Amino acid sequence: MPVVDTPAHPMPAADDALRALAPVMAPLVQLLLAAGIDYTRLAAELKPVFIEQARVELLRTGQRDTDSALSTLSGVHRKDVREWRENGLRGRIAQELSISSQVFARWVQDPLYRDRRKRPRPLPRLGPQPSFDTLARSVTRDVHPYSVLSDLLRLGLVQVQVVKGQEMVVPHRDGFVPPPGSREILELFSANLADHAWAAVGNLRGQGPRLEQSVFAEGITAESAEALGALARKLWADARSAMIAEATRRYDADLHRNDATCRIRFGTYFWSQNSAEDSTSTDTAAQGGHREDL
């Protein structure tokens, strides 16, 4: 019989875990329904996720990842486990940042393309460094800078203005904020929410401590909520600038090191809700945590 280590920290009861997940799943189910994805489609897509994470859990505890063990732990039928092992994860899409996202990220992080306040600054469309042309080519030479610019214009993330006869590419003052429904905002949604969940689950399982906290207030007016939202955006802008500066410095220092294999995400969010107007949402829906998001 395999020897399984006793968890250092007790896990919550199954019923308690399911009750805790219900308000977490509510906004995700709302998104799925709005996108035309019903329960049957979701259940089919969750099969490989359950198998994959069951395999991680078996290996973590020193057990063999046989088809029977995977089926027993995940609850997925053995024939589906066998098909997953033979054919891989069907329908899974590799998470790759779009070229537009990568270019805007370089714009935000590279001191060459930022102003004195460490914000991405307007750039001449053409010409030597620093220009939008050199910025785009520093990220990729497979896509022409004009195509990258066209995509950023489509997303509403930049404007082209003529200043003293020269075309200038002016970034959106709020940074990379893709429009609702775009592929780019879906990428950010997936990456941010996934890492936030990993941080929270890690703390729950005693794998931390990781930063995952929030400030919660209720019994305030809509005007107060709006004022607190403005304060949250200001605090985030300050923290974001400081983190980008330090992350850039450390990235440059760690470049080409063989042990430079880690990644981080640091971020924040703000959510307000008028419970008097929205009686369909649970009281706990707005109580999340501090998301690690860069």
Secondary structure, DSSP 8 states (H G I E B T S, - for coil): -------SS----HHHHHHHHHHHHHHHHHHHHHTT--HHHHHHHHHHHHHHHHHHHHHHTT----HHHHHHHH---HHHHHHHHHH-STT-------HHHHHHHHHHH-GGGB-TTSSB--EESSSSSSSHHHHHHHH-SSS-HHHHHHHHHHTTSEEEEEETTEEEEEE-TT-S---TT-HHHHHHHHHHHHHHHHHHHHHHTT------------S--HHHHHHHHHHHHHHHHHHHHHHHHHHHHHHHHHTT-TT---------------TTT-TTS-TTTT--------
